[in-house]
Amino acid sequence: MLGIEEIAYYIPEKRVSNYNRKEKFGINDEFIRNRIGVEEIAVKSDLENTSDMCINAYKKLKDKIAVNDNDIDVVIVVTQNPDFNIPQTSAILHGKLGFKEDCVAFDVSLGCSGFVYGLSVITAFMQVYKFKKGLLFTADPYSKIVDPADKNTSLLFGDAATVSLISENPVFSAQDFVFGTNGSCYKDLLCENNTLYMNGRGIANFAIKVVPKDILVLLARNGLTIVDIDKYLIHQGSRFIVDSLSKKLGLDESKVIYDISSYGNTVSSSIPILIEKIMKDKSVKLALGSGFGVGLSWANVLLKRIR
Amino acid sequence: MLGIEEIAYYIPEKRVSNYNRKEKFGINDEFIRNRIGVEEIAVKSDLENTSDMCINAYKKLKDKIAVNDNDIDVVIVVTQNPDFNIPQTSAILHGKLGFKEDCVAFDVSLGCSGFVYGLSVITAFMQVYKFKKGLLFTADPYSKIVDPADKNTSLLFGDAATVSLISENPVFSAQDFVFGTNGSCYKDLLCENNTLYMNGRGIANFAIKVVPKDILVLLARNGLTIVDIDKYLIHQGSRFIVDSLSKKLGLDESKVIYDISSYGNTVSSSIPILIEKIMKDKSVKLALGSGFGVGLSWANVLLKRIR
């Protein structure tokens, strides 16, 4: 059975504090702590590109677990801020890391739902074509496209990259997925002329409407209810969205992780960062990951601890 | 068994003739006909975006076969020239075509190898998650990024989009794939500052080196030899590259399709356009598709006629 054997993440050291931007944006401590829930955002250096961030995450993976570069069969990078539009960032990584010639490498373009989709894609691909070891990267440095004058986005998004080692010796295995798309609202998160535009309210309303419904579908068809899940790994869009979804689903507060106050909404990296934090906590037998955003697109996954 | 039930393609009507550019680029008829093998390139209108080209391909699909929009479970768009970097073009398509809410939609970023990888991804995804109908789009309008003064690229690339209907009632089913990546040469095809750069010689050398080797691997492990394949669908990079690969493999000329003299190298659309041309030719029992390019990335697929 394939699944996540290990996860590592890289969050750049540099921070920009939202407290220093209170006057500029007319916001207060209450807004920073309880509404957006982001006190400071992580920002990559100008010299760092998306592939560099992925390499840093991969170095951290190798600090945690023995990985032979030559064993890597599949590399998928989930990003909408690649190094270049051509070629795919996965190929650049393949070159820089010196992976073997019969290694598969492609990028998947998705935003905040990207990790869950990426996990579904790499697992299916490896299962069907009988590959043993894969790397699923997420890296979407929004600092490349956020307008520092835009209150809606510049206080919220942080830079990060993650890598998940997918193998036949998993800690967590994906038991089931539900997927969704509403392309009619695609303009709610859009990057034009290299600048991000976000309709935060539109996305929050959509997420609160569709995500809980699909989580209940996922649980029901696996014979589970809300209380059977040990941890909810909800995409860390903002404090408001995580709280709203938790409330709507009636989740026990202790089961919902909220983690991003010191680095921000890292798009497709937010869920794997949370999974990393529960990898060693054996009290977590069942976890539920829920990603939603750009597209609009969403996906939920049921993760079962194997060991 | 999943596979390709139908294919349709859209090539914009507008053409730019290479004969009118002989003086500008210091080329002659021999070069146009026998070296690059592209007499004119297809160019989309400025008003047309990538998603519009996909929609035109989808309309043509619906002219050929009854498709119920509500039955579409999965939409994958292979592109490196999306409408926007955010959101994925598949979501825009999903919205414009009014597909259902539980439809999966994501983009895959790959170039000339993109159709073969895309076919492998959508097939594995649908097989594992039990989806019945999927659409695999390819659309990579290089006219967006080609510098009209660049002889290496502006004589070669044409715009097109294709859509393959993937279902359990296939005409052709993918029997086996081989995949490859050489990221160390990623700079051989690169788009920076919205302008394409290509090291044509580098890519041709790489393709002639790695592609025949992998084709032989694919044939051997399926108990086949060169003569058992009825048609070779080699990525239509140029006349030179198709001829060179055919010669290196010792292919019978009648088994190699060359088709692009009136529209150009359409990147990930070149192979599905060729498949469309053999869909109804029942003498083609076995075909081999071979994509290679951006990354550098390559993939070969063995296609078997089911009906």
Interface residues (C-beta under 8 A of the other chain):
Chain A: V75 Q80 N81 P82 F84 N85 I86 P87 Q88 T89 S90 A91 I92 L93 H94 G95 K96 L97 G98 F99 E101 D102 C103 V104 A105 F106 D107 V108 S109 L110 G111 Y117 S120 V121 T123 A124 F125 Q127 V128 Y129 I145 F177 V178 F179 G180 T181 N182 G183 S184 C185 Y186 L189 L190 C191 E192 L196 V210 V294 G295 L296 S297
Chain B: V75 Q80 N81 P82 F84 N85 I86 P87 Q88 T89 S90 A91 I92 L93 H94 G95 K96 G98 F99 E101 D102 C103 V104 A105 F106 D107 V108 S109 L110 G111 Y117 S120 V121 T123 A124 F125 Q127 V128 Y129 I145 F177 V178 F179 G180 T181 N182 G183 S184 C185 Y186 L189 L190 C191 E192 L196 V210 V294 G295 L296 S297
